[in-house]
Amino acid sequence: MILTKQFTIHTMPRKFSFLILNFSFLIFIASSCAAQPLSDKKQFTHQDTLRGTITPERAWWNVLRYDIQVTPDYTTKTIQGKNRITISVLKAGEKLQLDLQEPMIIDEVNLVSLVAKNSNMRNLAVQHDGNAWFVTIPQVPVKSEQTLEVIYHGKPREAVRAPWDGGWIWGKDSKGRPWMTVACQGLGASVWYPCKDHQSDEPDNGASLSITVPDTLVAVGNGRLENKTTDNGTATYTWQVKNPINNYNIIPYIGKYVTWHEDFAGEKGKLDCDYWVLDYDLPKAQKQFTQVPKMLKCFEYWFGPYPFYEDSYKLVETPHLGMEHQSAVAYGNGFQNGYLGRDLSSSGWGKKWDFIIVHESGHEWFANNITTNDIADMWVHEGFTNYSETLFTTCEYGVEAGNDYCVGTRALIQNDIPIIGHYGVNQEGSGDMYYKGGNLLHTIRQIINNDSTFRAILRGLNKTYYHKTVTTKEVEEYMSRQSGIDLSKVFDQYLRTTQIPVLEYSIKGKDLRFRFTNCVKGFAMPVKVKLGNEEKWIRANQEWTIISGNNTGNFTVDKNFYITAKKVS
């Protein structure tokens, strides 16, 4: 996703980089020797808890599949829909929590798996509590599979500044024709369809999305086109996803689309790549999207096979900037390199490739393949995907180019609040999850000091947690275990505080003295430094360490470590 800063700094609900019209950010480093986490002081509500917690009404059932039907009305900005939710019953339960955000309305809930046996399974009792809807369920056998049919309608929240504020997008293309889609990460898929709106529970058996539109338009969805039917001036496109998928990734795209296809020879064989763009943008898109095979080759090298061969890879042009919708990546970067033509790193390398193609596609591995249970851990999505930009630059232009790109993005780090947010209330942490998250990983790569090992860790994460949801602790412990280095204090420092470690040093005669301050208790790590023209590794902690020898000349820290060096007397 994309998080932007426009003149002043705004924390956007959900995703990703920074739209920078004029940027010059100062990074404040506190001088105290003990790192103190900051708080965003947000007051959480009952609705936040209902949304962000596995409530008792959510805990007794697991989502197996969504089959969604939706018919949008462009004139009234309303939708009508139906979602068949197949669930497995984990334990006994009497009430089931569905999520559908106001002002959307659930009209009827039927337990269709049992309707034939008992007519009382139709039009079940529903209690409404804000954005949560509690359905009274007759007792069903534990370990059974059941299917709920949820009929709904309404005027979904409209996105004003998509993708950052989220909602349904009722746009027009340059010829005045309807151009519609949705962007809802963070805000939640329940802004437009009823579901169990929590990242920890993806539909295990995939989903389908049937979109009914005027037959003058084309509707695109995730996965593969299974069927198209026409009826009295309308067309219904049914798209099928075979793999587990995040709720917020199930998205309709509606417009005057045309398409073309190419095959990518990937690690798992032939990967179908399809591109959907507005008819008049076809020539520009065909030229710009030649970057896709390079991106896929690079990311398969570093991260492992593309995670959704069964569902294909697609880029779909959108009226907003972009989003990582699984197997149907949203693209709105204007067929230009950089981020809307800008280099976010100010290094020069960021204008040599298309930011949205690279960043949003990187999310197929981190966010879509590996998904965090709680949005508070969204750095796993954004930090790793931000680092995919560095790795792509490295693939195309070399290690030093990648290093320059990553280091250049530090000017965008705010260190306002910790990267990890509050758990159980659907709240992400600081937008620093992007650039600070990327620089954390870059620093860890230096600590490991072996790219073969670092690459094996990235590929191993995607293999070990293939199509799974995780916690940040699982990711942290995996990286420590596989690297053979205890990285726990490094993660604590960069994820859970706003302080950047300060390496204090002094040179007296032939003695080099150094220590870390402004850090969590127990923080230590090796650092590559240069004394004069000599490169060496030192291991610093919070106690003064003295190295005697020919320690003369200027002292500098390798730029690839995200720390601050300070000479003291």
Secondary structure, 3 states (H helix, E strand, C coil): CECCCCCCCCCCCCCECCCCCCCCCCCCCCCCCECCCCCCCCCCCHHHHHHHCCCHHHHCEEEEEEEEEEEEECCCCEEEEEEEEEEEECCCCCEEEEECCCCCEEEEEEEHHHHCCCHHHCCCCEEEECCEEEEECCCCCCCCEEEEEEEEEECCCECCCCCCCCEEEEEECCCCCEEEEEECCCCCHHHCCCECCCCCCCCCCCEEEEEEEECCCEEECCCEEEEEEEECCEEEEEEEECCCCCHHHCCCEEECEEEEEEEEEECCEEEEEEEEEEHHHHHHHHHHCCHHHHHHHHHHHHHCCCCCHHHCEEEEECCCCEECCCCCEEECCCCCCEECCECCCCCCHHHCCEHHHHHHHHCCCECCCEEECCHHHCHHHHHHHHHHHHHHHHHHHCHHHHHHHHHHHHHHCCCCCCCCCCCCCCCCCCHHHCHHHHHHHHHHHHHHCCHHHHHHHHHHHHHHCCCEEECHHHHHHHHHHHHCCCCHHHHHHHHHCCCCCEEEEEEECCEEEEEEECECCCCCEEEEEEECCEEEEEEECCCCEEEECCCCCCEEECCCCCCEEEECC
